[in-house]
């Protein structure tokens, strides 16, 4: 009789666990940047589809500050139950750990890395009035005018800043770094002719290039973009090893239960592979990545090592 009661209790326990299936309440997606940027757009686009898949609303919350470190720190401290996850870009995962000496999180140790969702190359752009019309003309101009050409960026330590630093290192040139508080004001000054050149995400400058407000000298991808097929890659134009992509990825607090991790991952990848969403993202210049947690972990380590070298060689310091 005792054994029978024990068996029934165990069975009821199993039923109870199965009944308490994840998710049972809304899920929070933390974007550690202000609304309106590429990462915010990815989180909201995929979040709507994920809500349908998971049966609970995915609510995007913007927690900006410290180049994404504040929001990432909040995710690190959240319970690893699948109800809070992070949507962030390259800087949060592979730049902040090098630049910020008192960082409140370690992306390799404090997160369950889920998937790199998308990536997009940068484009080297200039206003129409700038004298160089090709990459080689720009390099020649930089060598004739060292420390005179301004490179506008969305901020110190941003991917466009580090792309410029890598470009200088690979071409033996230099320029004046002019950091702005975001990509929008940098692009505004470029269009107005108040800055000379900049490496900007393709999805935010493609429209300006097509309307003639900016001219494109080269793209940082390993192949030409269908969004701007006439623009050569840096490699094609003679500059090697400057293949750079801005990317957005998903992570959660370390220690997710295996079934929860699997559900989250499948919801992310399912959203990315939705035909309508995929078409919309590709039209904006994004490439779908949707890699596995294991692939993301290896990729993050490689990116961290790469940008660590660029930062150290360039003696880049962020206050």
N, C-alpha and C positions, 0 to 999 in steps of 0.2 A: 504493500500500500504506500509506504514511504517513497519507494522508487517511482511509483506511478505519479504521486503528487509532485515530485521533483521534476519528472519529465514534462508534466503539464506546465509547471512554472517556467521551465526553460523555453518551452514552445511559446508560451504567452510573451515571454521576454523577447523572443525573436520577432513575433508579430508586432510588438510594441516598437521595436527598432525600425522595422520595415515601414510602419505607419508614419513614424516621424521622419519622413523622407525630405531631403534637402531639395529645393528651398521652401521654407514655410512662411517667409516674410520678404519684403523688398530688399534688394541688394544695392549696396553703395559702390559706385565706381569713382574713385578719387583721381581727379586730373590735377596735377600740381602746378598748373599754369592758369592764367586768366582765360575767360571764355573767348571764343573766336579764332583761336589758333588751330594748327593742324591736328595736334593731339586731342584737343577738345572736340573737333569735328569727327575724328575717328571714333572716340568714345561714344558720342551721341548717335552716330550712324549705326555702329554695331550694337549699341545698347538697346535700341528699339527692337532689333531682330532677336537679340538674346532674351529680351523680356518675353517674347512669344515662345521661344524654345523652352525656357526655364519655368514659365508659368507664374513668374513674379516680376514686378517692375524693377528694372535696373535704373537707379537714380544717379545721375552724374552730379558730383559736387566738385567745384573748383576751389582748391586750397593752394593758392599761389604764394611764392616767396622763396628767396635763397636759391634761385635757379632750379626749382623743383624739389629742393631738399626738405622743405617743411611738409609738403604733402606726402612725400615718400616716408618721412619719419612717422607720420600719423598712421600710415598703412602698416609699417613695421610693428607698431604698438597695438594694433587691433587684434582681436581674437582670431586665431586661424580656423575659422568656421565656415568660410566661403561667403560671408555676408559683407565683406569689404575687400575690394581689390584695387590695384593700381593700373592706370593707363598712363604711360609716360614715354618720353623720347630718349634718344641716345645720351643726352647729357646726364640724366638721372642715373642711368645704368653704367655708363662707361667714361664719364668725364668728371663728374662731381667727386668720385672717390680719389681722384688724383689732385684736383684743384682745391678742394675744401678739406683743410687739415683736421677740422673738428666735426666731421660729418656724423650725423646721428644714426646712420644706418650703413650697412655693408650689403650691397645688392647680391653678392654671392652667398652670404651667410644668413641674411635676415629675411629673404624672400623665397617663396616657391616660384621660380620663373616658369611662366606658362607658355607664352608664344610671342615671337615677333610677328606682329600683324601685317604691317606694310612697310615699304621703304620708298624713298623718292630721292633722286639725285639733286644736287645743287646746280645752279646755272651761274656762270660768271657773266654778270651784266654791267652795262655802263649806259649813261645817257647818250643820246644821238650826237651830242656836241663833242664828246670825248674823242681825242685824235686817233686812238687805236681802233681799228676795225676788225682785227684778227688777233688770235692769241699771240702769235709771234711778234706782231707789231706792239702788243702790250708789253711783252717781255723786253723788247728792245727799248721801249719808252721808259720802263722801270729802271733799266740799267743806265740809261742816260740821265735819269732824274731820280737818283736814290733818295729815299725818305721824303719824297715830295707828292707822291700819288696817294690819295686817301682811299682806304678800304672801309666802307661802312658795314657794320654788323649789327645784329639784334642784341648784342651785349657781350661783355667780356666773358670768355669761356664758353660761348655758344658754339654750335656746330659750324656756323659760317665763319666765326672768328678762327677756329682751329683749322678749318679748310684753308683759309688765307695763310695761316702760319705754315701749314704743310706745303702749300704752293710756293711760298717764299723759299722754304728750305730746299725743295726739289729743283727750283730754277735759279738759285743763287741771287735772288732779288730781295727787295725790301719795300715796305710801304708804311704809311701812317695808319695805325688802327684807330678808327673812330667808332666807339661803341654807342649804340642807341638803346633806349628802353623799349626794345621790341623790334620786330621786323617791319611793322607798318611805318613808323617814322623814318626808318632807314631808307625804305623804298620811296617814300615821299620826297626826301632830300635828293635821292638819286634822280628821280624824274625831274625835279626842279633844277638839276645841275649843280647842287650844293655839295655833292660828294662824287667821287670819280668812278669807282668800281665796287662791286660787291658779289659775294657768293650767296645766292638766295635760293630757297626751296623752289623747285620748278612749279609747284602747284600755286604759288602765290605771285609769280612773276610772268607766267606764260601769257596771260591776258595782256599785260603791258607790252610784252615783246610783240605780240601779234598786232597790236594797235600802233606800234612804232614809238611808244613812249620810252622804251628801253631797247637796247640792242644786245644780243647775246653773242658772246665771243667763244664760249665753249661750255660743255656740260661735264659734270664730274662722274657720270655713270660709266660702267664698263661696256656700254653699248649706247647707241643713239636712242633718244626717246621718241616714241610715236607722237608725242605731243608737240615736239619741235624737231622733226626729222632732218631739217636743213642744218641744224647746229652740230658741229663735230664734237667728239669727246676730247678731253685733254690728251688722252693717249694718241688719238689720231692726229692731233695737232703738234705732237712731239714731246709732251710732258708725261713722263711715266710715273706710276705709283701714286697717283692722286685720285684714285677711284674712291669717291666718298658718297655715302648715302645718309640722309637723315632717316631715322626709323622710329616707329612707335610700337611699343610692346606692352604685354600684360603680365602682371605678377601679383602674388597674394602673400599675406603673412606666412612665414615659415611654419610648416607643420600641418598643412591641410590634410584631412582624412583622404585616403586614396579615392573613394567614390565621389567625394565632393570635387576634388581636383579634376577627376575625369569628366564630370558633368560640366564644370566651368570651361575646361579646355575644349570639349566638344561643342559647347555653345559658341565660343569664340570662333573656332574654325568653321563651324556651320554657317555663322553670319558672314564670314569672309568669302565663303564659297557660294553664297546665295547669288544667283545670276544677276538680279537687279542691283544689289549692293556692289558686286564685283565690277559691273559695267560702269556704275557711277564713280567708283574709286579710280578705275583705270582712266576714265575720261578726265579726271582731275590731275593725272600724272603719277598716281601711286602704282607701285607694283605689289601684288599680293605675295606675301611670304608664307604665313601660316605654318611655321615650323613647329617641331615638337619641343617639349620642355628640355629634353637632353640636347637637342640641336641649339636651342636658345642659350643654354648654359655654356656650351663650347664657343658659340659666337660672341657672347658677352665677354668672355675671358680674352679672346683675340682682340676685340675692339678696345678693351681696357688697356692691354699691352701696347697697342698701336698708338693710342692717344697719350698714354703716359710718356712714350718716347718723344712725340711731337711737343708736348708741354715742357719736358725737361730740356730738349735741344733749344727750343724757342725761349726758354727761361720765362715762361708765362706765369704770372702771378695774379690772382684775383683777391681783392681786399675783402 
